Amino acid sequence: MGHYYDYDGCYDASEYAGTYVHDVEGWDDDMINSVLEGEPDAYWNID
């Protein structure tokens, strides 16, 4: 039997799942990679 999340419809395989910018702001991996250069914590430093 697989992991619980393998069967959960809400499972998110995003590299940045669990970060504020991904989970709350709704940015996808491509946007985080291009705008924040792969550093989701850099979201807090955007003016």
mmCIF file of the N, C-alpha and C atoms, coordinates in Angstrom:
data_MODEL
# 
_entry.id   MODEL 
# 
loop_
_atom_site.group_PDB 
_atom_site.id 
_atom_site.type_symbol 
_atom_site.label_atom_id 
_atom_site.label_alt_id 
_atom_site.label_comp_id 
_atom_site.label_asym_id 
_atom_site.label_entity_id 
_atom_site.label_seq_id 
_atom_site.pdbx_PDB_ins_code 
_atom_site.Cartn_x 
_atom_site.Cartn_y 
_atom_site.Cartn_z 
_atom_site.occupancy 
_atom_site.B_iso_or_equiv 
_atom_site.pdbx_formal_charge 
_atom_site.auth_seq_id 
_atom_site.auth_comp_id 
_atom_site.auth_asym_id 
_atom_site.auth_atom_id 
_atom_site.pdbx_PDB_model_num 
ATOM 1   N N  . MET A 1 1  ? 0.844  -1.178 0.000   1.00 0.00 ? 1  MET A N  1 
ATOM 2   C CA . MET A 1 1  ? 0.000  0.000  0.000   1.00 0.00 ? 1  MET A CA 1 
ATOM 3   C C  . MET A 1 1  ? 0.887  1.239  0.000   1.00 0.00 ? 1  MET A C  1 
ATOM 4   N N  . GLY A 1 2  ? 0.501  2.246  -0.783  1.00 0.00 ? 2  GLY A N  1 
ATOM 5   C CA . GLY A 1 2  ? 1.284  3.470  -0.893  1.00 0.00 ? 2  GLY A CA 1 
ATOM 6   C C  . GLY A 1 2  ? 1.078  4.404  0.285   1.00 0.00 ? 2  GLY A C  1 
ATOM 7   N N  . HIS A 1 3  ? 1.743  5.490  0.211   1.00 0.00 ? 3  HIS A N  1 
ATOM 8   C CA . HIS A 1 3  ? 1.634  6.528  1.228   1.00 0.00 ? 3  HIS A CA 1 
ATOM 9   C C  . HIS A 1 3  ? 0.234  7.140  1.168   1.00 0.00 ? 3  HIS A C  1 
ATOM 10  N N  . TYR A 1 4  ? -0.255 7.623  2.281   1.00 0.00 ? 4  TYR A N  1 
ATOM 11  C CA . TYR A 1 4  ? -1.590 8.229  2.358   1.00 0.00 ? 4  TYR A CA 1 
ATOM 12  C C  . TYR A 1 4  ? -1.783 9.279  1.275   1.00 0.00 ? 4  TYR A C  1 
ATOM 13  N N  . TYR A 1 5  ? -0.784 10.131 1.076   1.00 0.00 ? 5  TYR A N  1 
ATOM 14  C CA . TYR A 1 5  ? -0.932 11.225 0.124   1.00 0.00 ? 5  TYR A CA 1 
ATOM 15  C C  . TYR A 1 5  ? -1.037 10.759 -1.323  1.00 0.00 ? 5  TYR A C  1 
ATOM 16  N N  . ASP A 1 6  ? -0.618 9.546  -1.596  1.00 0.00 ? 6  ASP A N  1 
ATOM 17  C CA . ASP A 1 6  ? -0.744 9.026  -2.946  1.00 0.00 ? 6  ASP A CA 1 
ATOM 18  C C  . ASP A 1 6  ? -2.209 8.942  -3.367  1.00 0.00 ? 6  ASP A C  1 
ATOM 19  N N  . TYR A 1 7  ? -3.099 8.902  -2.403  1.00 0.00 ? 7  TYR A N  1 
ATOM 20  C CA . TYR A 1 7  ? -4.519 8.719  -2.695  1.00 0.00 ? 7  TYR A CA 1 
ATOM 21  C C  . TYR A 1 7  ? -5.354 9.945  -2.365  1.00 0.00 ? 7  TYR A C  1 
ATOM 22  N N  . ASP A 1 8  ? -4.750 10.963 -1.848  1.00 0.00 ? 8  ASP A N  1 
ATOM 23  C CA . ASP A 1 8  ? -5.454 12.182 -1.463  1.00 0.00 ? 8  ASP A CA 1 
ATOM 24  C C  . ASP A 1 8  ? -5.546 13.106 -2.673  1.00 0.00 ? 8  ASP A C  1 
ATOM 25  N N  . GLY A 1 9  ? -6.740 13.527 -3.029  1.00 0.00 ? 9  GLY A N  1 
ATOM 26  C CA . GLY A 1 9  ? -6.934 14.401 -4.169  1.00 0.00 ? 9  GLY A CA 1 
ATOM 27  C C  . GLY A 1 9  ? -6.300 15.771 -3.982  1.00 0.00 ? 9  GLY A C  1 
ATOM 28  N N  . CYS A 1 10 ? -5.989 16.146 -2.763  1.00 0.00 ? 10 CYS A N  1 
ATOM 29  C CA . CYS A 1 10 ? -5.391 17.446 -2.479  1.00 0.00 ? 10 CYS A CA 1 
ATOM 30  C C  . CYS A 1 10 ? -3.868 17.409 -2.467  1.00 0.00 ? 10 CYS A C  1 
ATOM 31  N N  . TYR A 1 11 ? -3.305 16.244 -2.684  1.00 0.00 ? 11 TYR A N  1 
ATOM 32  C CA . TYR A 1 11 ? -1.846 16.129 -2.647  1.00 0.00 ? 11 TYR A CA 1 
ATOM 33  C C  . TYR A 1 11 ? -1.229 16.997 -3.725  1.00 0.00 ? 11 TYR A C  1 
ATOM 34  N N  . ASP A 1 12 ? -0.196 17.722 -3.376  1.00 0.00 ? 12 ASP A N  1 
ATOM 35  C CA . ASP A 1 12 ? 0.475  18.624 -4.302  1.00 0.00 ? 12 ASP A CA 1 
ATOM 36  C C  . ASP A 1 12 ? 1.935  18.206 -4.420  1.00 0.00 ? 12 ASP A C  1 
ATOM 37  N N  . ALA A 1 13 ? 2.345  17.796 -5.582  1.00 0.00 ? 13 ALA A N  1 
ATOM 38  C CA . ALA A 1 13 ? 3.711  17.337 -5.805  1.00 0.00 ? 13 ALA A CA 1 
ATOM 39  C C  . ALA A 1 13 ? 4.650  18.487 -6.118  1.00 0.00 ? 13 ALA A C  1 
ATOM 40  N N  . SER A 1 14 ? 4.208  19.721 -5.931  1.00 0.00 ? 14 SER A N  1 
ATOM 41  C CA . SER A 1 14 ? 5.034  20.882 -6.207  1.00 0.00 ? 14 SER A CA 1 
ATOM 42  C C  . SER A 1 14 ? 6.320  20.853 -5.399  1.00 0.00 ? 14 SER A C  1 
ATOM 43  N N  . GLU A 1 15 ? 7.365  21.318 -6.008  1.00 0.00 ? 15 GLU A N  1 
ATOM 44  C CA . GLU A 1 15 ? 8.654  21.431 -5.321  1.00 0.00 ? 15 GLU A CA 1 
ATOM 45  C C  . GLU A 1 15 ? 8.547  22.412 -4.150  1.00 0.00 ? 15 GLU A C  1 
ATOM 46  N N  . TYR A 1 16 ? 7.617  23.364 -4.254  1.00 0.00 ? 16 TYR A N  1 
ATOM 47  C CA . TYR A 1 16 ? 7.497  24.424 -3.256  1.00 0.00 ? 16 TYR A CA 1 
ATOM 48  C C  . TYR A 1 16 ? 6.250  24.289 -2.376  1.00 0.00 ? 16 TYR A C  1 
ATOM 49  N N  . ALA A 1 17 ? 5.610  23.130 -2.396  1.00 0.00 ? 17 ALA A N  1 
ATOM 50  C CA . ALA A 1 17 ? 4.448  22.903 -1.542  1.00 0.00 ? 17 ALA A CA 1 
ATOM 51  C C  . ALA A 1 17 ? 4.857  23.115 -0.085  1.00 0.00 ? 17 ALA A C  1 
ATOM 52  N N  . GLY A 1 18 ? 4.009  23.807 0.655   1.00 0.00 ? 18 GLY A N  1 
ATOM 53  C CA . GLY A 1 18 ? 4.294  24.087 2.058   1.00 0.00 ? 18 GLY A CA 1 
ATOM 54  C C  . GLY A 1 18 ? 4.868  25.467 2.287   1.00 0.00 ? 18 GLY A C  1 
ATOM 55  N N  . THR A 1 19 ? 5.206  26.178 1.209   1.00 0.00 ? 19 THR A N  1 
ATOM 56  C CA . THR A 1 19 ? 5.707  27.537 1.374   1.00 0.00 ? 19 THR A CA 1 
ATOM 57  C C  . THR A 1 19 ? 4.545  28.513 1.260   1.00 0.00 ? 19 THR A C  1 
ATOM 58  N N  . TYR A 1 20 ? 4.688  29.665 1.862   1.00 0.00 ? 20 TYR A N  1 
ATOM 59  C CA . TYR A 1 20 ? 3.639  30.680 1.848   1.00 0.00 ? 20 TYR A CA 1 
ATOM 60  C C  . TYR A 1 20 ? 3.294  31.106 0.420   1.00 0.00 ? 20 TYR A C  1 
ATOM 61  N N  . VAL A 1 21 ? 4.324  31.401 -0.357  1.00 0.00 ? 21 VAL A N  1 
ATOM 62  C CA . VAL A 1 21 ? 4.083  31.917 -1.709  1.00 0.00 ? 21 VAL A CA 1 
ATOM 63  C C  . VAL A 1 21 ? 3.350  30.885 -2.575  1.00 0.00 ? 21 VAL A C  1 
ATOM 64  N N  . HIS A 1 22 ? 3.577  29.611 -2.358  1.00 0.00 ? 22 HIS A N  1 
ATOM 65  C CA . HIS A 1 22 ? 2.890  28.580 -3.127  1.00 0.00 ? 22 HIS A CA 1 
ATOM 66  C C  . HIS A 1 22 ? 1.494  28.312 -2.575  1.00 0.00 ? 22 HIS A C  1 
ATOM 67  N N  . ASP A 1 23 ? 1.408  28.035 -1.287  1.00 0.00 ? 23 ASP A N  1 
ATOM 68  C CA . ASP A 1 23 ? 0.142  27.594 -0.698  1.00 0.00 ? 23 ASP A CA 1 
ATOM 69  C C  . ASP A 1 23 ? -0.864 28.719 -0.498  1.00 0.00 ? 23 ASP A C  1 
ATOM 70  N N  . VAL A 1 24 ? -0.410 29.890 -0.086  1.00 0.00 ? 24 VAL A N  1 
ATOM 71  C CA . VAL A 1 24 ? -1.327 30.989 0.215   1.00 0.00 ? 24 VAL A CA 1 
ATOM 72  C C  . VAL A 1 24 ? -1.510 31.904 -0.993  1.00 0.00 ? 24 VAL A C  1 
ATOM 73  N N  . GLU A 1 25 ? -0.408 32.294 -1.603  1.00 0.00 ? 25 GLU A N  1 
ATOM 74  C CA . GLU A 1 25 ? -0.488 33.219 -2.734  1.00 0.00 ? 25 GLU A CA 1 
ATOM 75  C C  . GLU A 1 25 ? -0.841 32.521 -4.046  1.00 0.00 ? 25 GLU A C  1 
ATOM 76  N N  . GLY A 1 26 ? -0.624 31.210 -4.106  1.00 0.00 ? 26 GLY A N  1 
ATOM 77  C CA . GLY A 1 26 ? -1.036 30.447 -5.279  1.00 0.00 ? 26 GLY A CA 1 
ATOM 78  C C  . GLY A 1 26 ? -0.065 30.457 -6.446  1.00 0.00 ? 26 GLY A C  1 
ATOM 79  N N  . TRP A 1 27 ? 1.182  30.827 -6.205  1.00 0.00 ? 27 TRP A N  1 
ATOM 80  C CA . TRP A 1 27 ? 2.163  30.810 -7.280  1.00 0.00 ? 27 TRP A CA 1 
ATOM 81  C C  . TRP A 1 27 ? 2.528  29.372 -7.614  1.00 0.00 ? 27 TRP A C  1 
ATOM 82  N N  . ASP A 1 28 ? 2.730  29.096 -8.903  1.00 0.00 ? 28 ASP A N  1 
ATOM 83  C CA . ASP A 1 28 ? 3.150  27.749 -9.287  1.00 0.00 ? 28 ASP A CA 1 
ATOM 84  C C  . ASP A 1 28 ? 4.673  27.686 -9.365  1.00 0.00 ? 28 ASP A C  1 
ATOM 85  N N  . ASP A 1 29 ? 5.197  26.485 -9.563  1.00 0.00 ? 29 ASP A N  1 
ATOM 86  C CA . ASP A 1 29 ? 6.648  26.278 -9.572  1.00 0.00 ? 29 ASP A CA 1 
ATOM 87  C C  . ASP A 1 29 ? 7.341  27.146 -10.618 1.00 0.00 ? 29 ASP A C  1 
ATOM 88  N N  . ASP A 1 30 ? 6.756  27.252 -11.807 1.00 0.00 ? 30 ASP A N  1 
ATOM 89  C CA . ASP A 1 30 ? 7.381  28.032 -12.873 1.00 0.00 ? 30 ASP A CA 1 
ATOM 90  C C  . ASP A 1 30 ? 7.508  29.503 -12.487 1.00 0.00 ? 30 ASP A C  1 
ATOM 91  N N  . MET A 1 31 ? 6.476  30.056 -11.870 1.00 0.00 ? 31 MET A N  1 
ATOM 92  C CA . MET A 1 31 ? 6.506  31.462 -11.475 1.00 0.00 ? 31 MET A CA 1 
ATOM 93  C C  . MET A 1 31 ? 7.531  31.688 -10.363 1.00 0.00 ? 31 MET A C  1 
ATOM 94  N N  . ILE A 1 32 ? 7.571  30.776 -9.393  1.00 0.00 ? 32 ILE A N  1 
ATOM 95  C CA . ILE A 1 32 ? 8.556  30.893 -8.312  1.00 0.00 ? 32 ILE A CA 1 
ATOM 96  C C  . ILE A 1 32 ? 9.965  30.803 -8.876  1.00 0.00 ? 32 ILE A C  1 
ATOM 97  N N  . ASN A 1 33 ? 10.175 29.889 -9.811  1.00 0.00 ? 33 ASN A N  1 
ATOM 98  C CA . ASN A 1 33 ? 11.501 29.742 -10.412 1.00 0.00 ? 33 ASN A CA 1 
ATOM 99  C C  . ASN A 1 33 ? 11.912 30.962 -11.216 1.00 0.00 ? 33 ASN A C  1 
ATOM 100 N N  . SER A 1 34 ? 10.991 31.558 -11.964 1.00 0.00 ? 34 SER A N  1 
ATOM 101 C CA . SER A 1 34 ? 11.373 32.679 -12.814 1.00 0.00 ? 34 SER A CA 1 
ATOM 102 C C  . SER A 1 34 ? 11.410 34.008 -12.060 1.00 0.00 ? 34 SER A C  1 
ATOM 103 N N  . VAL A 1 35 ? 10.432 34.280 -11.225 1.00 0.00 ? 35 VAL A N  1 
ATOM 104 C CA . VAL A 1 35 ? 10.375 35.566 -10.540 1.00 0.00 ? 35 VAL A CA 1 
ATOM 105 C C  . VAL A 1 35 ? 11.269 35.592 -9.296  1.00 0.00 ? 35 VAL A C  1 
ATOM 106 N N  . LEU A 1 36 ? 11.248 34.514 -8.547  1.00 0.00 ? 36 LEU A N  1 
ATOM 107 C CA . LEU A 1 36 ? 12.001 34.470 -7.293  1.00 0.00 ? 36 LEU A CA 1 
ATOM 108 C C  . LEU A 1 36 ? 13.289 33.666 -7.405  1.00 0.00 ? 36 LEU A C  1 
ATOM 109 N N  . GLU A 1 37 ? 13.631 33.269 -8.620  1.00 0.00 ? 37 GLU A N  1 
ATOM 110 C CA . GLU A 1 37 ? 14.843 32.502 -8.898  1.00 0.00 ? 37 GLU A CA 1 
ATOM 111 C C  . GLU A 1 37 ? 14.951 31.256 -8.022  1.00 0.00 ? 37 GLU A C  1 
ATOM 112 N N  . GLY A 1 38 ? 13.814 30.587 -7.800  1.00 0.00 ? 38 GLY A N  1 
ATOM 113 C CA . GLY A 1 38 ? 13.803 29.340 -7.061  1.00 0.00 ? 38 GLY A CA 1 
ATOM 114 C C  . GLY A 1 38 ? 13.918 29.487 -5.554  1.00 0.00 ? 38 GLY A C  1 
ATOM 115 N N  . GLU A 1 39 ? 13.751 30.695 -5.042  1.00 0.00 ? 39 GLU A N  1 
ATOM 116 C CA . GLU A 1 39 ? 13.856 30.949 -3.604  1.00 0.00 ? 39 GLU A CA 1 
ATOM 117 C C  . GLU A 1 39 ? 12.516 31.461 -3.078  1.00 0.00 ? 39 GLU A C  1 
ATOM 118 N N  . PRO A 1 40 ? 11.608 30.584 -2.673  1.00 0.00 ? 40 PRO A N  1 
ATOM 119 C CA . PRO A 1 40 ? 10.286 31.012 -2.248  1.00 0.00 ? 40 PRO A CA 1 
ATOM 120 C C  . PRO A 1 40 ? 10.297 31.976 -1.067  1.00 0.00 ? 40 PRO A C  1 
ATOM 121 N N  . ASP A 1 41 ? 11.320 31.933 -0.229  1.00 0.00 ? 41 ASP A N  1 
ATOM 122 C CA . ASP A 1 41 ? 11.402 32.873 0.887   1.00 0.00 ? 41 ASP A CA 1 
ATOM 123 C C  . ASP A 1 41 ? 11.718 34.286 0.434   1.00 0.00 ? 41 ASP A C  1 
ATOM 124 N N  . ALA A 1 42 ? 12.180 34.443 -0.795  1.00 0.00 ? 42 ALA A N  1 
ATOM 125 C CA . ALA A 1 42 ? 12.472 35.780 -1.323  1.00 0.00 ? 42 ALA A CA 1 
ATOM 126 C C  . ALA A 1 42 ? 11.190 36.571 -1.548  1.00 0.00 ? 42 ALA A C  1 
ATOM 127 N N  . TYR A 1 43 ? 10.037 35.918 -1.494  1.00 0.00 ? 43 TYR A N  1 
ATOM 128 C CA . TYR A 1 43 ? 8.747  36.600 -1.670  1.00 0.00 ? 43 TYR A CA 1 
ATOM 129 C C  . TYR A 1 43 ? 8.604  37.772 -0.701  1.00 0.00 ? 43 TYR A C  1 
ATOM 130 N N  . TRP A 1 44 ? 9.111  37.612 0.488   1.00 0.00 ? 44 TRP A N  1 
ATOM 131 C CA . TRP A 1 44 ? 8.960  38.642 1.516   1.00 0.00 ? 44 TRP A CA 1 
ATOM 132 C C  . TRP A 1 44 ? 9.791  39.877 1.208   1.00 0.00 ? 44 TRP A C  1 
ATOM 133 N N  . ASN A 1 45 ? 10.713 39.801 0.265   1.00 0.00 ? 45 ASN A N  1 
ATOM 134 C CA . ASN A 1 45 ? 11.591 40.930 -0.043  1.00 0.00 ? 45 ASN A CA 1 
ATOM 135 C C  . ASN A 1 45 ? 11.188 41.653 -1.322  1.00 0.00 ? 45 ASN A C  1 
ATOM 136 N N  . ILE A 1 46 ? 10.022 41.322 -1.875  1.00 0.00 ? 46 ILE A N  1 
ATOM 137 C CA . ILE A 1 46 ? 9.549  41.994 -3.086  1.00 0.00 ? 46 ILE A CA 1 
ATOM 138 C C  . ILE A 1 46 ? 8.949  43.334 -2.691  1.00 0.00 ? 46 ILE A C  1 
ATOM 139 N N  . ASP A 1 47 ? 9.379  44.397 -3.375  1.00 0.00 ? 47 ASP A N  1 
ATOM 140 C CA . ASP A 1 47 ? 8.826  45.734 -3.094  1.00 0.00 ? 47 ASP A CA 1 
ATOM 141 C C  . ASP A 1 47 ? 7.618  45.988 -3.952  1.00 0.00 ? 47 ASP A C  1 
# 
